[in-house]
Amino acid sequence: MLGPALFKIRFPLISKEEFTKKIVPSDLLSKDEVIAVYQFHALPNCRGISDGLFPMQFPTNGRISDRKEGTLLMDIEKVSEFAREDFESSRYSEKVYINGVSWKIMAKIKTKSESTENEKWLGFFYWCDATKKDSLWRCCVRSATCRIVSQKNRAKNSIGIFCDRVFNNKLTNWGFENFISFAELMDSSKGFYNREEDKVTLAIDVTTVDEPKVHKLILDHNKSTGTISMEIEKVSEFSREIFLSERKCETVYIKGFPWKILAKIEKNNESTGNEKFFCFYLWCDAPKEENWSCKCSAIFRIFSQKSGVPDYRRELNDQVLDNKENSWGYCFFSFAELMNTSKGYDKSEDKVTLAIDVIVKEAKTEDKS
């Protein structure tokens, strides 16, 4: 009679080695129970194998999982009632463990700063549920794709992507304050809202990485110039993502500083309406814990995909970046113009190639500690 009890209580907490050494020889579990435990360890993402035999009475989803990737799901029930609640009202998903840290989806009712009306928007965030008492935890998210799952076969998901965020006890969430208005969310023609069930489904696909060791900045006086390059595949899909979705390239070191290209979907302050603009930035990924600054010049280039059409370029001269303002760039043009074939876009390739030629003229660093 103790077998199922031990299975339910100790199975989520015990290591495979300890289970083999202490529990198996005791004959307290049946053969099927022992096999189920080994199956769980062999297939950690397939929870149904063991739960089918002895369903847990409490959530144990990935309790000790060290997997680097995962998907969080959340059904918001009674959306029509949620939409009538006050600003900052929130909903949370069940906890999921990824890379040893517990995560949830957080949905909030938000307003839009530039809106003159009290229109309600869905705020959609990736939230770490780790205890703030543990000041040492950190998790590096390579990419997180926030999605509203379509309820119709032919409708497309609403997508927003952010990249390269390090979460810790000070930065516990990241996402999109104005993911979609509730008016659009509950428009049945969009395919997100199931009127009969009065619900929407949110998802976040997450990829984490082991955070690289952070070294103090050491100036490299032998290399003060360099080129950062980046290819954005499936530009047509990128253009359909929500505002503030982003892409980043791999790091390139110039003068001892880590540099990246950051591409984002933004609004142009001079433009009216919701037209999307393609913006890209020179971004210094140096630690904010250090007092650093550098003066740099750069040439931003978007390569033409067609012969006879010149590359697009823009120059940045003597811009100072530091640990408080670590990026600078431009909203180049609208996606409509970016994807105009007469401008050098190749529809069959559906990609854009970017480059920034960087000259670091002056650089200094000082450890705050």
C-alpha positions as CSV (number, residue, x, y, z in Angstrom):
1,M,0.0,0.0,0.0
2,L,3.0,2.3,0.5
3,G,4.0,2.0,-3.2
4,P,1.7,4.6,-4.7
5,A,2.2,7.0,-1.8
6,L,5.9,6.9,-2.2
7,F,5.5,7.2,-5.9
8,K,3.4,10.3,-5.6
9,I,5.4,12.0,-2.8
10,R,9.0,11.2,-3.4
11,F,9.1,10.5,-7.2
12,P,9.2,14.2,-8.2
13,L,12.0,15.0,-5.7
14,I,14.4,12.0,-5.8
15,S,17.3,11.5,-8.2
16,K,17.6,8.5,-10.5
17,E,20.7,7.3,-8.7
18,E,19.2,7.6,-5.2
19,F,16.0,5.9,-6.4
20,T,18.1,3.0,-7.9
21,K,20.2,2.6,-4.7
22,K,17.5,2.9,-2.0
23,I,14.0,2.4,-3.4
24,V,14.3,-0.4,-6.0
25,P,15.9,-2.9,-3.6
26,S,13.3,-2.2,-0.9
27,D,10.5,-3.9,-3.0
28,L,8.1,-1.2,-1.9
29,L,7.1,-0.4,-5.5
30,S,5.5,-2.7,-8.0
31,K,7.3,-3.6,-11.2
32,D,5.1,-1.2,-13.2
33,E,5.9,1.6,-10.8
34,V,9.6,1.1,-11.0
35,I,9.4,1.1,-14.8
36,A,7.3,4.2,-14.8
37,V,10.0,6.1,-12.8
38,Y,12.8,5.0,-15.2
39,Q,10.6,6.0,-18.1
40,F,10.1,9.5,-16.6
41,H,13.9,10.0,-16.2
42,A,14.5,8.7,-19.8
43,L,11.8,11.0,-21.3
44,P,11.7,14.0,-19.0
45,N,9.4,16.0,-21.3
46,C,6.8,13.3,-21.6
47,R,4.9,13.7,-18.3
48,G,2.0,11.5,-19.2
49,I,3.8,8.2,-18.9
50,S,4.0,8.2,-15.1
51,D,1.1,10.5,-14.4
52,G,-1.2,8.1,-16.3
53,L,-0.5,5.3,-13.7
54,F,-0.7,7.5,-10.6
55,P,-2.0,11.0,-11.4
56,M,-0.4,13.7,-9.2
57,Q,-2.7,15.8,-7.0
58,F,-0.4,18.8,-7.3
59,P,1.4,20.5,-10.2
60,T,4.9,19.0,-10.9
61,N,5.5,20.3,-14.4
62,G,9.3,20.1,-14.9
63,R,9.9,20.7,-11.2
64,I,13.7,20.0,-11.5
65,S,14.0,20.3,-15.3
66,D,17.3,21.6,-16.7
67,R,16.0,21.6,-20.3
68,K,17.1,24.7,-22.2
69,E,13.9,25.1,-24.3
70,G,10.3,25.0,-23.6
71,T,6.8,26.3,-24.3
72,L,4.5,28.0,-21.8
73,L,0.8,27.9,-22.4
74,M,-2.1,29.8,-20.9
75,D,-5.8,29.9,-21.5
76,I,-7.5,33.1,-20.4
77,E,-11.0,32.0,-19.6
78,K,-13.9,34.5,-19.6
79,V,-12.0,37.0,-21.7
80,S,-15.1,39.3,-21.9
81,E,-15.1,39.7,-18.1
82,F,-11.3,40.2,-18.0
83,A,-11.6,43.0,-20.6
84,R,-14.0,44.9,-18.3
85,E,-11.6,44.8,-15.3
86,D,-9.5,47.7,-14.2
87,F,-6.1,48.7,-15.7
88,E,-3.2,46.6,-14.3
89,S,-5.5,43.6,-13.6
90,S,-3.6,40.5,-14.4
91,R,-3.7,36.7,-15.0
92,Y,-0.9,34.2,-14.6
93,S,-0.3,30.8,-16.2
94,E,0.8,27.6,-14.4
95,K,4.5,27.5,-13.5
96,V,6.9,25.8,-15.9
97,Y,10.6,25.0,-15.2
98,I,13.2,25.9,-17.9
99,N,16.9,25.8,-17.3
100,G,16.3,25.2,-13.6
101,V,14.2,28.4,-13.1
102,S,10.4,28.7,-12.8
103,W,8.5,30.8,-15.4
104,K,5.0,31.9,-16.0
105,I,3.1,33.9,-18.6
106,M,1.8,37.2,-17.1
107,A,-1.1,38.9,-18.9
108,K,-2.1,42.4,-17.9
109,I,-4.7,45.0,-18.9
110,K,-2.6,48.1,-20.0
111,T,-3.2,51.5,-21.5
112,K,-1.3,53.0,-24.4
113,S,0.7,56.1,-23.6
114,E,0.0,57.9,-26.9
115,S,-3.7,57.1,-26.9
116,T,-6.1,59.9,-25.8
117,E,-8.9,57.4,-25.1
118,N,-9.0,54.8,-22.3
119,E,-8.6,51.9,-24.8
120,K,-7.5,48.7,-23.1
121,W,-4.6,46.7,-24.4
122,L,-3.3,43.2,-23.6
123,G,0.1,43.3,-22.0
124,F,1.9,40.0,-22.6
125,F,5.0,39.2,-20.5
126,Y,7.5,36.4,-19.8
127,W,7.8,36.4,-16.0
128,C,10.2,34.6,-13.7
129,D,8.7,33.3,-10.5
130,A,12.0,32.7,-8.7
131,T,12.2,33.9,-5.2
132,K,13.6,37.4,-4.7
133,K,15.3,36.2,-1.5
134,D,17.8,34.4,-3.8
135,S,19.9,37.3,-5.1
136,L,22.2,35.0,-7.1
137,W,20.0,33.5,-9.7
138,R,20.4,34.5,-13.3
139,C,19.0,33.1,-16.6
140,C,20.0,34.1,-20.1
141,V,17.1,33.9,-22.6
142,R,18.4,33.7,-26.2
143,S,14.9,34.2,-27.6
144,A,11.3,34.3,-26.6
145,T,8.4,34.2,-29.1
146,C,5.2,35.4,-27.6
147,R,2.1,34.2,-29.5
148,I,-1.7,34.5,-29.4
149,V,-2.7,31.1,-30.7
150,S,-5.2,31.2,-33.6
151,Q,-8.5,29.5,-33.0
152,K,-9.0,29.2,-36.8
153,N,-7.0,27.0,-39.2
154,R,-6.3,29.7,-41.7
155,A,-5.8,32.6,-39.4
156,K,-2.2,33.6,-38.4
157,N,-0.9,33.9,-34.9
158,S,-0.1,37.3,-33.5
159,I,3.7,37.2,-32.8
160,G,6.2,39.3,-30.9
161,I,9.9,38.3,-30.4
162,F,12.5,39.6,-28.0
163,C,16.2,38.4,-27.8
164,D,19.1,38.2,-25.5
165,R,17.7,39.2,-22.1
166,V,19.4,38.3,-18.8
167,F,16.8,37.8,-16.0
168,N,17.8,38.2,-12.4
169,N,16.2,39.2,-9.1
170,K,16.0,42.8,-10.3
171,L,14.8,42.1,-13.9
172,T,12.1,39.4,-13.4
173,N,9.9,40.0,-16.5
174,W,10.1,41.2,-20.1
175,G,7.5,41.5,-22.8
176,F,5.1,43.8,-24.7
177,E,3.0,46.4,-22.8
178,N,0.7,46.9,-25.8
179,F,0.7,43.5,-27.5
180,I,-2.8,43.9,-29.0
181,S,-5.9,45.9,-28.2
182,F,-8.8,44.1,-26.6
183,A,-11.0,45.3,-29.4
184,E,-8.8,43.6,-32.0
185,L,-8.2,40.6,-29.7
186,M,-12.0,39.9,-29.5
187,D,-12.7,40.6,-33.1
188,S,-13.9,37.2,-34.3
189,S,-12.7,37.9,-37.8
190,K,-9.1,37.9,-36.5
191,G,-9.3,34.3,-35.3
192,F,-7.8,34.8,-31.8
193,Y,-11.1,34.8,-29.8
194,N,-13.4,31.9,-29.4
195,R,-16.7,33.6,-28.7
196,E,-18.5,30.4,-27.7
197,E,-15.9,29.4,-25.1
198,D,-15.0,33.1,-24.3
199,K,-11.3,32.4,-24.2
200,V,-8.0,33.1,-25.8
201,T,-4.8,31.0,-25.7
202,L,-1.4,32.5,-25.1
203,A,2.0,30.8,-25.7
204,I,5.6,31.6,-25.3
205,D,8.3,29.5,-27.0
206,V,11.5,30.0,-25.0
207,T,15.2,29.2,-25.8
208,T,17.7,29.7,-23.0
209,V,21.5,29.4,-23.0
210,D,24.1,29.0,-20.3
211,E,25.1,32.5,-19.6
212,P,28.7,33.2,-20.7
213,K,31.0,34.3,-18.0
214,V,31.1,38.1,-17.6
215,H,34.7,39.4,-17.7
216,K,35.8,42.8,-16.9
217,L,36.3,45.0,-19.9
218,I,39.9,45.0,-21.1
219,L,40.7,47.6,-23.7
220,D,42.2,46.1,-26.9
221,H,44.2,48.9,-28.5
222,N,45.3,46.7,-31.4
223,K,41.8,46.5,-32.9
224,S,39.8,49.8,-33.1
225,T,37.9,49.0,-36.3
226,G,35.6,46.1,-37.3
227,T,32.5,45.1,-39.2
228,I,29.3,43.6,-37.7
229,S,27.0,41.8,-40.1
230,M,23.6,40.2,-39.8
231,E,21.1,38.3,-42.1
232,I,17.4,38.5,-41.3
233,E,15.7,35.5,-42.8
234,K,12.0,35.4,-43.7
235,V,11.6,39.2,-43.6
236,S,8.0,39.0,-44.7
237,E,7.2,37.1,-41.5
238,F,9.2,39.5,-39.4
239,S,7.3,42.4,-40.9
240,R,4.0,40.9,-39.6
241,E,5.2,40.7,-36.0
242,I,4.1,43.3,-33.5
243,F,5.8,46.6,-32.7
244,L,9.1,46.3,-30.7
245,S,9.8,42.8,-32.0
246,E,13.5,42.5,-32.5
247,R,16.4,40.5,-33.9
248,K,20.1,40.5,-32.8
249,C,23.3,39.2,-34.3
250,E,26.3,37.4,-32.8
251,T,28.8,39.5,-30.8
252,V,31.8,41.1,-32.4
253,Y,34.6,42.5,-30.3
254,I,36.1,45.9,-31.2
255,K,38.6,47.7,-28.9
256,G,37.7,45.1,-26.3
257,F,34.0,46.0,-26.3
258,P,31.2,43.6,-27.3
259,W,29.1,44.9,-30.2
260,K,25.9,43.7,-31.9
261,I,23.4,44.8,-34.5
262,L,19.9,45.3,-33.1
263,A,17.0,45.3,-35.6
264,K,13.5,46.3,-34.4
265,I,10.0,47.0,-35.6
266,E,9.0,50.6,-34.5
267,K,6.9,53.5,-35.3
268,N,8.3,56.6,-36.9
269,N,7.5,59.7,-34.9
270,E,6.8,61.7,-38.1
271,S,4.4,59.1,-39.5
272,T,0.7,58.8,-38.6
273,G,-1.2,55.6,-38.2
274,N,0.2,52.1,-37.5
275,E,2.7,51.8,-40.3
276,K,5.7,49.7,-39.3
277,F,9.2,50.9,-39.8
278,F,12.4,48.9,-40.0
279,C,15.0,50.3,-37.6
280,F,18.5,49.1,-36.8
281,Y,21.0,50.1,-34.2
282,L,24.6,49.7,-33.2
283,W,24.4,48.2,-29.7
284,C,27.2,47.8,-27.2
285,D,26.6,44.9,-24.9
286,A,29.1,45.8,-22.3
287,P,28.1,45.2,-18.6
288,K,26.0,47.9,-17.1
289,E,27.8,47.2,-13.8
290,E,30.9,49.0,-15.0
291,N,31.4,52.7,-15.8
292,W,32.4,52.6,-19.4
293,S,32.1,54.9,-22.4
294,C,33.4,55.1,-25.9
295,K,33.2,57.5,-28.9
296,C,32.6,55.8,-32.2
297,S,31.7,56.4,-35.8
298,A,29.9,54.0,-38.0
299,I,28.5,53.3,-41.5
300,F,25.2,51.5,-41.5
301,R,24.5,49.5,-44.7
302,I,21.6,47.5,-46.1
303,F,22.9,45.4,-49.0
304,S,21.0,45.2,-52.2
305,Q,20.0,41.7,-53.4
306,K,19.9,42.8,-57.0
307,S,22.7,43.8,-59.4
308,G,22.4,47.4,-60.6
309,V,20.7,48.5,-57.4
310,P,23.0,50.3,-55.0
311,D,23.3,49.4,-51.3
312,Y,21.6,51.8,-48.9
313,R,24.0,53.5,-46.4
314,R,23.9,56.0,-43.6
315,E,26.6,57.4,-41.4
316,L,27.0,58.1,-37.7
317,N,29.8,60.4,-36.6
318,D,31.4,60.7,-33.2
319,Q,28.6,59.3,-31.1
320,V,29.3,58.6,-27.4
321,L,27.9,55.4,-25.9
322,D,28.1,54.4,-22.3
323,N,26.6,52.1,-19.7
324,K,23.4,54.2,-19.5
325,E,22.9,54.8,-23.2
326,N,24.4,51.8,-25.0
327,S,22.8,52.0,-28.5
328,W,22.3,54.3,-31.4
329,G,20.7,54.0,-34.8
330,Y,18.0,54.9,-37.2
331,C,14.5,54.1,-38.4
332,F,15.6,53.6,-41.9
333,F,12.3,53.2,-43.8
334,S,8.9,51.5,-43.7
335,F,8.7,47.8,-44.3
336,A,6.7,48.6,-47.5
337,E,9.8,50.4,-48.8
338,L,12.2,47.8,-47.5
339,M,10.4,45.0,-49.3
340,N,10.0,47.0,-52.5
341,T,11.7,45.0,-55.3
342,S,12.8,48.1,-57.0
343,K,14.9,49.0,-53.9
344,G,16.9,45.8,-54.2
345,Y,14.7,43.3,-52.2
346,D,14.6,39.8,-53.7
347,K,11.2,38.3,-52.9
348,S,12.4,34.7,-53.7
349,E,15.2,35.0,-51.1
350,D,13.0,36.9,-48.6
351,K,15.9,38.1,-46.5
352,V,17.8,41.3,-45.7
353,T,21.5,41.6,-45.1
354,L,22.8,44.3,-42.7
355,A,26.3,45.5,-41.8
356,I,27.8,48.2,-39.7
357,D,31.4,49.3,-40.2
358,V,32.6,50.6,-36.8
359,I,35.5,52.8,-35.7
360,V,36.0,53.1,-32.0
361,K,38.0,56.4,-31.5
362,E,38.1,56.7,-27.7
363,A,37.3,54.2,-25.0
364,K,37.6,54.0,-21.2
365,T,36.3,51.8,-18.5
366,E,36.3,51.9,-14.7
367,D,34.9,49.2,-12.4
368,K,32.2,50.7,-10.1
369,S,33.3,48.5,-7.2
